[in-house]
């Protein structure tokens, strides 16, 4: 029973990590396009900030995926 719960916990961590990253990057991309359409002269600065924030947005789900894989293979295996 305990092993089944660990597998479910790992699956939830992996799934919610992927969904969170997708939603965050989607919202961020939409805001980037809005800003670029509103002020095209700021595109180089906006692009730099976009990629920095996108990396930070994607870092937390990557950590969740790593922890989920740890739970799945090290603890439940």
Jmol script that loads the backbone (N, CA, C; Angstrom):
load data "model"
ATOM      1  N   UNK A   1       0.827  -1.199   0.000  1.00  0.00           N
ATOM      2  CA  UNK A   1       0.000   0.000   0.000  1.00  0.00           C
ATOM      3  C   UNK A   1       0.865   1.255   0.000  1.00  0.00           C
ATOM      4  N   UNK A   2       1.929   1.209   0.819  1.00  0.00           N
ATOM      5  CA  UNK A   2       2.798   2.386   0.907  1.00  0.00           C
ATOM      6  C   UNK A   2       3.493   2.657  -0.421  1.00  0.00           C
ATOM      7  N   UNK A   3       3.896   1.590  -1.114  1.00  0.00           N
ATOM      8  CA  UNK A   3       4.568   1.760  -2.404  1.00  0.00           C
ATOM      9  C   UNK A   3       3.603   2.346  -3.435  1.00  0.00           C
ATOM     10  N   UNK A   4       2.348   1.940  -3.399  1.00  0.00           N
ATOM     11  CA  UNK A   4       1.360   2.477  -4.331  1.00  0.00           C
ATOM     12  C   UNK A   4       1.144   3.967  -4.089  1.00  0.00           C
ATOM     13  N   UNK A   5       1.125   4.373  -2.836  1.00  0.00           N
ATOM     14  CA  UNK A   5       0.958   5.791  -2.526  1.00  0.00           C
ATOM     15  C   UNK A   5       2.163   6.610  -2.976  1.00  0.00           C
ATOM     16  N   UNK A   6       3.371   6.043  -2.873  1.00  0.00           N
ATOM     17  CA  UNK A   6       4.559   6.744  -3.361  1.00  0.00           C
ATOM     18  C   UNK A   6       4.521   6.910  -4.878  1.00  0.00           C
ATOM     19  N   UNK A   7       4.043   5.902  -5.571  1.00  0.00           N
ATOM     20  CA  UNK A   7       3.927   5.999  -7.032  1.00  0.00           C
ATOM     21  C   UNK A   7       2.888   7.053  -7.410  1.00  0.00           C
ATOM     22  N   UNK A   8       1.781   7.099  -6.703  1.00  0.00           N
ATOM     23  CA  UNK A   8       0.758   8.119  -6.962  1.00  0.00           C
ATOM     24  C   UNK A   8       1.307   9.509  -6.668  1.00  0.00           C
ATOM     25  N   UNK A   9       2.052   9.654  -5.581  1.00  0.00           N
ATOM     26  CA  UNK A   9       2.651  10.951  -5.246  1.00  0.00           C
ATOM     27  C   UNK A   9       3.629  11.392  -6.325  1.00  0.00           C
ATOM     28  N   UNK A  10       4.431  10.466  -6.826  1.00  0.00           N
ATOM     29  CA  UNK A  10       5.383  10.802  -7.889  1.00  0.00           C
ATOM     30  C   UNK A  10       4.646  11.208  -9.156  1.00  0.00           C
ATOM     31  N   UNK A  11       3.577  10.505  -9.493  1.00  0.00           N
ATOM     32  CA  UNK A  11       2.809  10.845 -10.692  1.00  0.00           C
ATOM     33  C   UNK A  11       2.178  12.225 -10.574  1.00  0.00           C
ATOM     34  N   UNK A  12       1.677  12.553  -9.402  1.00  0.00           N
ATOM     35  CA  UNK A  12       1.088  13.880  -9.194  1.00  0.00           C
ATOM     36  C   UNK A  12       2.159  14.957  -9.301  1.00  0.00           C
ATOM     37  N   UNK A  13       3.330  14.709  -8.732  1.00  0.00           N
ATOM     38  CA  UNK A  13       4.419  15.693  -8.820  1.00  0.00           C
ATOM     39  C   UNK A  13       4.836  15.923 -10.267  1.00  0.00           C
ATOM     40  N   UNK A  14       4.972  14.849 -11.032  1.00  0.00           N
ATOM     41  CA  UNK A  14       5.376  14.983 -12.428  1.00  0.00           C
ATOM     42  C   UNK A  14       4.297  15.692 -13.246  1.00  0.00           C
ATOM     43  N   UNK A  15       3.045  15.315 -13.044  1.00  0.00           N
ATOM     44  CA  UNK A  15       1.951  15.905 -13.811  1.00  0.00           C
ATOM     45  C   UNK A  15       1.726  17.370 -13.503  1.00  0.00           C
ATOM     46  N   UNK A  16       1.679  17.709 -12.225  1.00  0.00           N
ATOM     47  CA  UNK A  16       1.445  19.106 -11.860  1.00  0.00           C
ATOM     48  C   UNK A  16       2.638  19.986 -12.210  1.00  0.00           C
ATOM     49  N   UNK A  17       3.837  19.424 -12.163  1.00  0.00           N
ATOM     50  CA  UNK A  17       5.012  20.179 -12.590  1.00  0.00           C
ATOM     51  C   UNK A  17       4.931  20.542 -14.059  1.00  0.00           C
ATOM     52  N   UNK A  18       4.515  19.593 -14.880  1.00  0.00           N
ATOM     53  CA  UNK A  18       4.395  19.850 -16.315  1.00  0.00           C
ATOM     54  C   UNK A  18       3.277  20.847 -16.606  1.00  0.00           C
ATOM     55  N   UNK A  19       2.149  20.700 -15.940  1.00  0.00           N
ATOM     56  CA  UNK A  19       1.029  21.618 -16.161  1.00  0.00           C
ATOM     57  C   UNK A  19       1.391  23.028 -15.700  1.00  0.00           C
ATOM     58  N   UNK A  20       2.037  23.138 -14.560  1.00  0.00           N
ATOM     59  CA  UNK A  20       2.439  24.458 -14.061  1.00  0.00           C
ATOM     60  C   UNK A  20       3.404  25.162 -14.988  1.00  0.00           C
ATOM     61  N   UNK A  21       4.364  24.427 -15.516  1.00  0.00           N
ATOM     62  CA  UNK A  21       5.319  25.021 -16.452  1.00  0.00           C
ATOM     63  C   UNK A  21       4.621  25.458 -17.725  1.00  0.00           C
ATOM     64  N   UNK A  22       3.711  24.638 -18.228  1.00  0.00           N
ATOM     65  CA  UNK A  22       3.012  24.975 -19.465  1.00  0.00           C
ATOM     66  C   UNK A  22       2.158  26.229 -19.299  1.00  0.00           C
ATOM     67  N   UNK A  23       1.439  26.315 -18.211  1.00  0.00           N
ATOM     68  CA  UNK A  23       0.595  27.489 -17.973  1.00  0.00           C
ATOM     69  C   UNK A  23       1.451  28.735 -17.773  1.00  0.00           C
ATOM     70  N   UNK A  24       2.500  28.621 -16.979  1.00  0.00           N
ATOM     71  CA  UNK A  24       3.362  29.775 -16.716  1.00  0.00           C
ATOM     72  C   UNK A  24       4.041  30.296 -17.960  1.00  0.00           C
ATOM     73  N   UNK A  25       4.576  29.408 -18.783  1.00  0.00           N
ATOM     74  CA  UNK A  25       5.255  29.842 -19.999  1.00  0.00           C
ATOM     75  C   UNK A  25       4.245  30.362 -21.014  1.00  0.00           C
ATOM     76  N   UNK A  26       3.046  29.795 -21.049  1.00  0.00           N
ATOM     77  CA  UNK A  26       2.011  30.306 -21.945  1.00  0.00           C
ATOM     78  C   UNK A  26       1.594  31.727 -21.599  1.00  0.00           C
ATOM     79  N   UNK A  27       1.373  31.982 -20.319  1.00  0.00           N
ATOM     80  CA  UNK A  27       1.017  33.338 -19.879  1.00  0.00           C
ATOM     81  C   UNK A  27       2.163  34.305 -20.153  1.00  0.00           C
ATOM     82  N   UNK A  28       3.376  33.869 -19.866  1.00  0.00           N
ATOM     83  CA  UNK A  28       4.548  34.711 -20.093  1.00  0.00           C
ATOM     84  C   UNK A  28       4.715  35.037 -21.572  1.00  0.00           C
ATOM     85  N   UNK A  29       4.530  34.047 -22.445  1.00  0.00           N
ATOM     86  CA  UNK A  29       4.634  34.284 -23.885  1.00  0.00           C
ATOM     87  C   UNK A  29       3.570  35.239 -24.382  1.00  0.00           C
ATOM     88  N   UNK A  30       2.365  35.111 -23.859  1.00  0.00           N
ATOM     89  CA  UNK A  30       1.296  36.033 -24.246  1.00  0.00           C
ATOM     90  C   UNK A  30       1.595  37.465 -23.843  1.00  0.00           C
ATOM     91  N   UNK A  31       2.118  37.637 -22.647  1.00  0.00           N
ATOM     92  CA  UNK A  31       2.473  38.991 -22.188  1.00  0.00           C
ATOM     93  C   UNK A  31       3.634  39.564 -22.997  1.00  0.00           C
ATOM     94  N   UNK A  32       4.577  38.699 -23.387  1.00  0.00           N
ATOM     95  CA  UNK A  32       5.691  39.160 -24.225  1.00  0.00           C
ATOM     96  C   UNK A  32       5.167  39.655 -25.569  1.00  0.00           C
ATOM     97  N   UNK A  33       4.251  38.907 -26.171  1.00  0.00           N
ATOM     98  CA  UNK A  33       3.705  39.325 -27.459  1.00  0.00           C
ATOM     99  C   UNK A  33       2.896  40.611 -27.335  1.00  0.00           C
ATOM    100  N   UNK A  34       2.162  40.762 -26.237  1.00  0.00           N
ATOM    101  CA  UNK A  34       1.425  42.013 -26.014  1.00  0.00           C
ATOM    102  C   UNK A  34       2.375  43.196 -25.906  1.00  0.00           C
ATOM    103  N   UNK A  35       3.437  43.027 -25.129  1.00  0.00           N
ATOM    104  CA  UNK A  35       4.411  44.106 -24.967  1.00  0.00           C
ATOM    105  C   UNK A  35       5.145  44.418 -26.251  1.00  0.00           C
ATOM    106  N   UNK A  36       5.471  43.391 -27.032  1.00  0.00           N
ATOM    107  CA  UNK A  36       6.169  43.609 -28.301  1.00  0.00           C
ATOM    108  C   UNK A  36       5.264  44.291 -29.314  1.00  0.00           C
ATOM    109  N   UNK A  37       3.979  43.970 -29.294  1.00  0.00           N
ATOM    110  CA  UNK A  37       3.052  44.619 -30.219  1.00  0.00           C
ATOM    111  C   UNK A  37       2.798  46.067 -29.817  1.00  0.00           C
ATOM    112  N   UNK A  38       2.797  46.329 -28.523  1.00  0.00           N
ATOM    113  CA  UNK A  38       2.529  47.681 -28.045  1.00  0.00           C
ATOM    114  C   UNK A  38       3.719  48.604 -28.274  1.00  0.00           C
ATOM    115  N   UNK A  39       4.934  48.117 -28.019  1.00  0.00           N
ATOM    116  CA  UNK A  39       6.140  48.940 -28.166  1.00  0.00           C
ATOM    117  C   UNK A  39       7.227  48.126 -28.868  1.00  0.00           C
ATOM    118  N   UNK A  40       7.217  48.129 -30.202  1.00  0.00           N
ATOM    119  CA  UNK A  40       8.186  47.309 -30.944  1.00  0.00           C
ATOM    120  C   UNK A  40       9.643  47.711 -30.720  1.00  0.00           C
ATOM    121  N   UNK A  41       9.891  48.945 -30.333  1.00  0.00           N
ATOM    122  CA  UNK A  41      11.273  49.378 -30.126  1.00  0.00           C
ATOM    123  C   UNK A  41      11.900  48.748 -28.882  1.00  0.00           C
ATOM    124  N   UNK A  42      11.097  48.171 -28.012  1.00  0.00           N
ATOM    125  CA  UNK A  42      11.607  47.544 -26.789  1.00  0.00           C
ATOM    126  C   UNK A  42      11.788  46.032 -26.915  1.00  0.00           C
ATOM    127  N   UNK A  43      11.655  45.490 -28.123  1.00  0.00           N
ATOM    128  CA  UNK A  43      11.722  44.038 -28.299  1.00  0.00           C
ATOM    129  C   UNK A  43      13.036  43.439 -27.793  1.00  0.00           C
ATOM    130  N   UNK A  44      14.224  44.022 -28.076  1.00  0.00           N
ATOM    131  CA  UNK A  44      15.452  43.383 -27.560  1.00  0.00           C
ATOM    132  C   UNK A  44      15.485  43.283 -26.032  1.00  0.00           C
ATOM    133  N   UNK A  45      15.059  44.336 -25.342  1.00  0.00           N
ATOM    134  CA  UNK A  45      15.042  44.302 -23.878  1.00  0.00           C
ATOM    135  C   UNK A  45      13.983  43.315 -23.374  1.00  0.00           C
ATOM    136  N   UNK A  46      12.811  43.335 -24.010  1.00  0.00           N
ATOM    137  CA  UNK A  46      11.750  42.418 -23.597  1.00  0.00           C
ATOM    138  C   UNK A  46      12.148  40.964 -23.831  1.00  0.00           C
ATOM    139  N   UNK A  47      12.850  40.705 -24.937  1.00  0.00           N
ATOM    140  CA  UNK A  47      13.266  39.338 -25.243  1.00  0.00           C
ATOM    141  C   UNK A  47      14.243  38.828 -24.188  1.00  0.00           C
ATOM    142  N   UNK A  48      15.176  39.685 -23.773  1.00  0.00           N
ATOM    143  CA  UNK A  48      16.135  39.288 -22.743  1.00  0.00           C
ATOM    144  C   UNK A  48      15.415  38.967 -21.433  1.00  0.00           C
ATOM    145  N   UNK A  49      14.527  39.845 -21.033  1.00  0.00           N
ATOM    146  CA  UNK A  49      13.777  39.608 -19.798  1.00  0.00           C
ATOM    147  C   UNK A  49      12.876  38.382 -19.920  1.00  0.00           C
ATOM    148  N   UNK A  50      12.313  38.183 -21.112  1.00  0.00           N
ATOM    149  CA  UNK A  50      11.453  37.023 -21.350  1.00  0.00           C
ATOM    150  C   UNK A  50      12.208  35.721 -21.108  1.00  0.00           C
ATOM    151  N   UNK A  51      13.414  35.610 -21.661  1.00  0.00           N
ATOM    152  CA  UNK A  51      14.155  34.360 -21.514  1.00  0.00           C
ATOM    153  C   UNK A  51      14.659  34.157 -20.087  1.00  0.00           C
ATOM    154  N   UNK A  52      15.002  35.230 -19.394  1.00  0.00           N
ATOM    155  CA  UNK A  52      15.423  35.093 -17.999  1.00  0.00           C
ATOM    156  C   UNK A  52      14.262  34.597 -17.139  1.00  0.00           C
ATOM    157  N   UNK A  53      13.105  35.232 -17.289  1.00  0.00           N
ATOM    158  CA  UNK A  53      11.946  34.842 -16.479  1.00  0.00           C
ATOM    159  C   UNK A  53      11.432  33.465 -16.902  1.00  0.00           C
ATOM    160  N   UNK A  54      11.542  33.131 -18.190  1.00  0.00           N
ATOM    161  CA  UNK A  54      11.117  31.808 -18.635  1.00  0.00           C
ATOM    162  C   UNK A  54      11.985  30.720 -17.995  1.00  0.00           C
ATOM    163  N   UNK A  55      13.280  30.981 -17.891  1.00  0.00           N
ATOM    164  CA  UNK A  55      14.158  30.022 -17.229  1.00  0.00           C
ATOM    165  C   UNK A  55      13.815  29.856 -15.764  1.00  0.00           C
ATOM    166  N   UNK A  56      13.504  30.961 -15.095  1.00  0.00           N
ATOM    167  CA  UNK A  56      13.116  30.876 -13.687  1.00  0.00           C
ATOM    168  C   UNK A  56      11.765  30.186 -13.523  1.00  0.00           C
ATOM    169  N   UNK A  57      10.851  30.444 -14.459  1.00  0.00           N
ATOM    170  CA  UNK A  57       9.534  29.811 -14.407  1.00  0.00           C
ATOM    171  C   UNK A  57       9.645  28.306 -14.617  1.00  0.00           C
ATOM    172  N   UNK A  58      10.576  27.895 -15.458  1.00  0.00           N
ATOM    173  CA  UNK A  58      10.726  26.478 -15.769  1.00  0.00           C
ATOM    174  C   UNK A  58      11.604  25.749 -14.753  1.00  0.00           C
ATOM    175  N   UNK A  59      12.311  26.466 -13.904  1.00  0.00           N
ATOM    176  CA  UNK A  59      13.220  25.820 -12.952  1.00  0.00           C
ATOM    177  C   UNK A  59      12.464  25.070 -11.857  1.00  0.00           C
ATOM    178  N   UNK A  60      11.413  25.648 -11.343  1.00  0.00           N
ATOM    179  CA  UNK A  60      10.670  25.011 -10.248  1.00  0.00           C
ATOM    180  C   UNK A  60      10.019  23.697 -10.701  1.00  0.00           C
ATOM    181  N   UNK A  61       9.355  23.651 -11.866  1.00  0.00           N
ATOM    182  CA  UNK A  61       8.830  22.350 -12.308  1.00  0.00           C
ATOM    183  C   UNK A  61       9.921  21.325 -12.592  1.00  0.00           C
ATOM    184  N   UNK A  62      11.091  21.776 -13.039  1.00  0.00           N
ATOM    185  CA  UNK A  62      12.192  20.824 -13.248  1.00  0.00           C
ATOM    186  C   UNK A  62      12.627  20.206 -11.919  1.00  0.00           C
ATOM    187  N   UNK A  63      12.646  21.003 -10.866  1.00  0.00           N
ATOM    188  CA  UNK A  63      12.981  20.475  -9.544  1.00  0.00           C
ATOM    189  C   UNK A  63      11.907  19.487  -9.092  1.00  0.00           C
ATOM    190  N   UNK A  64      10.638  19.811  -9.354  1.00  0.00           N
ATOM    191  CA  UNK A  64       9.552  18.894  -8.995  1.00  0.00           C
ATOM    192  C   UNK A  64       9.663  17.582  -9.765  1.00  0.00           C
ATOM    193  N   UNK A  65      10.056  17.657 -11.030  1.00  0.00           N
ATOM    194  CA  UNK A  65      10.242  16.434 -11.815  1.00  0.00           C
ATOM    195  C   UNK A  65      11.390  15.606 -11.238  1.00  0.00           C
ATOM    196  N   UNK A  66      12.471  16.269 -10.864  1.00  0.00           N
ATOM    197  CA  UNK A  66      13.592  15.554 -10.257  1.00  0.00           C
ATOM    198  C   UNK A  66      13.203  14.882  -8.953  1.00  0.00           C
ATOM    199  N   UNK A  67      12.469  15.586  -8.111  1.00  0.00           N
ATOM    200  CA  UNK A  67      12.012  14.990  -6.850  1.00  0.00           C
ATOM    201  C   UNK A  67      11.028  13.850  -7.097  1.00  0.00           C
ATOM    202  N   UNK A  68      10.165  14.023  -8.093  1.00  0.00           N
ATOM    203  CA  UNK A  68       9.227  12.954  -8.432  1.00  0.00           C
ATOM    204  C   UNK A  68       9.932  11.702  -8.916  1.00  0.00           C
ATOM    205  N   UNK A  69      10.973  11.884  -9.734  1.00  0.00           N
ATOM    206  CA  UNK A  69      11.749  10.729 -10.200  1.00  0.00           C
ATOM    207  C   UNK A  69      12.485  10.068  -9.030  1.00  0.00           C
ATOM    208  N   UNK A  70      12.977  10.889  -8.109  1.00  0.00           N
ATOM    209  CA  UNK A  70      13.635  10.335  -6.915  1.00  0.00           C
ATOM    210  C   UNK A  70      12.649   9.495  -6.105  1.00  0.00           C
ATOM    211  N   UNK A  71      11.462  10.038  -5.886  1.00  0.00           N
ATOM    212  CA  UNK A  71      10.448   9.301  -5.129  1.00  0.00           C
ATOM    213  C   UNK A  71      10.082   8.020  -5.865  1.00  0.00           C
ATOM    214  N   UNK A  72       9.962   8.110  -7.183  1.00  0.00           N
ATOM    215  CA  UNK A  72       9.533   6.954  -7.965  1.00  0.00           C
ATOM    216  C   UNK A  72      10.573   5.843  -7.973  1.00  0.00           C
ATOM    217  N   UNK A  73      11.834   6.196  -8.197  1.00  0.00           N
ATOM    218  CA  UNK A  73      12.845   5.160  -8.383  1.00  0.00           C
ATOM    219  C   UNK A  73      13.621   4.813  -7.109  1.00  0.00           C
ATOM    220  N   UNK A  74      13.866   5.776  -6.247  1.00  0.00           N
ATOM    221  CA  UNK A  74      14.675   5.497  -5.058  1.00  0.00           C
ATOM    222  C   UNK A  74      13.827   5.013  -3.884  1.00  0.00           C
ATOM    223  N   UNK A  75      12.703   5.645  -3.672  1.00  0.00           N
ATOM    224  CA  UNK A  75      11.902   5.286  -2.503  1.00  0.00           C
ATOM    225  C   UNK A  75      10.896   4.181  -2.799  1.00  0.00           C
ATOM    226  N   UNK A  76      10.241   4.258  -3.954  1.00  0.00           N
ATOM    227  CA  UNK A  76       9.206   3.271  -4.266  1.00  0.00           C
ATOM    228  C   UNK A  76       9.788   2.004  -4.882  1.00  0.00           C
ATOM    229  N   UNK A  77      11.015   2.086  -5.416  1.00  0.00           N
ATOM    230  CA  UNK A  77      11.615   0.925  -6.092  1.00  0.00           C
ATOM    231  C   UNK A  77      12.171  -0.011  -5.109  1.00  0.00           C
TER     232      UNK A  77
END
end "model"
wireframe off; spacefill off
backbone 0.3
color backbone group
